[in-house]
Every structure is written in structure tokens, then in C-alpha cells.
Amino acid sequence: MWRDRQFRRFWSAQSVSEFGDRVSELALPLIAVTLLNASPSQVGFLTAAVWLPNLASLFIGTWVDQHRDKRPLMIAADLVRTVLLLSLPVAYWLDILSLGQLYAIAILAGTAHVVFNTAYASFFVRLVKREQYLEANSKLASTRSISFIAGPAVGGLLIQWLTAPIALLVDALSFLFSAFQVSRLKVEPGAADDGEESLLTRARAGMKYLLKHPYLRASLGCATTVNFFNMIGMALLVLFASRNLGLSAGTIGVAFGVGASGGLVGALAANRLARLIGAGRLIALGSVVFPASLGIVALAGGPVWMRAATVAAAEFVGGFAVMCFDVPLNSLQASVTHDHMRSRVAGAFSSINYGVRPLGAVIGGLLGTWLGVRETLLISAAGGLLAVLWLLPSPIIRTRDLDGLEPPAM
């Protein structure tokens, strides 16, 4: 894959964008917590706002399928996110920064993210050969994992040095670079879904395809359960580290960065582990260990170094497990989905899988206010263990490799 100039170009776009995202993921909640004195429920609402547009993924994905060339949509999504993020430092300089602005930007940037991701599903299979799906996904996931190592540490230091709103300039510029690199790609457009059916009819067909597909249905149930319970805890993670554990922005960033090395190890090992124990078993194992890792954070205590080390250890375990879950699952889904249904299915999948994240974040914020943040993290970890139940009766658990997997007859 490294000898493929097209892939290298796309990889660079994704990599820089991922590094910028790590800054935003730390900066946005810290703006709410440190500058705007947000409560746990308000931080939960902010996290919910980020994921709220995924509820419309089904219809966005169906609309995306009408376009033969997905590249302009991906470029437009990057440019929109650039402008939105640039508005935050401007508001800070003018002293008009508010929670309302954070909520609005979270929703609009989240919508652009959905457009990019649903277009990406079809674009990826035009860019990468079928026999290279696992290798390409592993390389992209590895770089994403590296961004989780260096990104939070650099982001935390930038936030301490420049303040959180100014640090967001880094993410804005990363989207600008991504748009430039994607614009240089030369990929043959796929066939547009240009039937005469209405948007609603085609969206319904995408959802029906997803829910009837034996592989996709089980993976949807598993991933949705993981995402729901994980978001209950993740919505409060930065707040817990900052207020409950008393860690500074820089220390939080370093702990997240050190812990994220688990994601890199997992991404590099996922391909080999899938061949060793089977792709389906690896997916099941990842679905159990990943949500359980939040329980480690809830146990943090002692001196500052021990609290930071516990957060880092939890992030390491979770990062390793989520790569063992994502890499084989994404490759399996790419193998068993018909080409002309990819964006619709990606949209339908995201509308449910990511659509539950706002609900999880809101519930997490409310539980954090009612029961306490530490207790909410434990509930999040315990609930996520239920996800594996979706895989046990499905053909996924019996899948050893992707050879021979084909989309079902239409």
C-alpha cells in the first residue's frame, strides 16, 4: 500500500485530520468545563450535540448515493468544518464565547462529519482493491492510533499554553489540508444510485438491507450496544479527570496520549490476531474488553502520578481492544455489502450505531449529576459487556477470515 501514490495521499489527508481531531476532542469539553463552568449534564449535552446529526445518517447516506463522484462532498465537508472551528477563537477574542455557540458548532460540524463518512464508505472501495481491505484499514487505523498517542499530549500542552479556543486553530488547519489532499486524488467515480424512487423509499431500502443482512444486523446490534454504554462514561471522562482527579490539561493530555499507544499496538496486531484466532472471535473479544476499560478509570486514586497512570492504563486497554474490534469488523462489512448500497448502508448503520451516542451522553450527564461521576463510569463499563450477546448466535463469531465472503443475493 505504501507504494500506491493515491493511497499515500489519502492516508496523509486522514492522518493530519485525525491529529487535529484529537486537539478538538480535548479542547471542546475543557472550554465548557474551565471557561464556561459547565455542569456534568451540560457537558453531557455538548457531547450529545456532537453525535446528534448521526440520527440523520440514513437520509444523508441515501442522498450521498445519488452522486457518482463522492470526492466533492468530502472536500466540502472538510471546508465547512474548517470555517466552523475558526469561529471559536474569533468568538473568544471578541469575548462572546458561549455554550450555545459550542452546541451549534458541535451539531453543524457533526453534520459535515456524517457527510464525509457516508461518502467515504463508497470512496474507500474505489481507492483500494478488495484484497487490500484489511491491510489498508490496518494502516489507516494504525495512524489513527498514533494520533491518539501524540494528539492529546500535544493538544493538552497547546491548551495550557495558548488556551483551548486558540488551540482549535490546529484542527481547523488540519481539515483544510485534508480538503487539499482529497482534491488531488484521481479515483474513478462509482455508479450513482439514480433511480426514480423517492429519497424516503431508497432510505427505507437501505435500512431494510441492513436489518435483513445476517452479518450487518449482528454487527449493528453489537456496535450500537457498545457505543451506547461507552458514551455514558466517555461524556464525563474529561470532566472526571479534571475535577474529580484534579489533573491539569497537560497531564490529562499526556495520560490520554500514553494510553493511546494501546490503540497503535492493537491496530498493528489486529491483522495477525484475526488470522491467528479468527476475525469473528477477535471482534467478540474486543467488544468485551473495550467497554470494560472505563471501569479502570473509575478506580483511580492515590497521588497525582498514580491517578494519571490509572487513566493511561485504562486508555491503553481500551485503545488496544477497540482496534481489535474495529479493524476486522470494518473489513468484514466492506466484504459483504453490495457496491451500490454502501453509502446507504453506511448511513443506516450510523443513524442507529452513532445515533444512540447522543442518548448515551445525555443519560451519562444526568446520571453524573444524580449518582456521581465515578458511579456513572462503573455503570458504563458494566452495561457495555452486554454487546457480545449479539454476536454469539450470528455467523460473525464463526468467521475465521474474509476469503470467500460475498454480498448476499439481492
Secondary structure, 3 states (H helix, E strand, C coil): CCCCHHHHHHHHHHHHHHHHHHHHHHHHHHHHHHHCCCCHHHHHHHHHHHHHHHHHHHHHHHHHCCCCCCHHHHHHHHHHHHHHHHHHHHHHHCCCCCHHHHHHHHHHHHHHHHHHHHHHHHHHHHHCCHHHHHHHHHHHHHHHHHHHHHHHHHHHHHHHHHCHHHHHHHHHHHHHHHHHHHHCCCCCCCCCCCCCCCHHHHHHHHHHHHHHCHHHHHHHHHHHHHHHHHHHHHCCHHHHHHHHCCCCHHHHHHHHHHHCHHHHHHHHHHHHHHHHHCHHHHHHHHHHHHHHCHHHHHCCCCCHHHHHHHHHHHHHHHHHHHHHHHHHHHHHHHHCCCHHHHHHHHHHHHHHHCCHHHHHHHHHHHHHHHCCHHHHHHHHHHHHHHHHHHCCCCHHHHCCCCCCCCCCCC
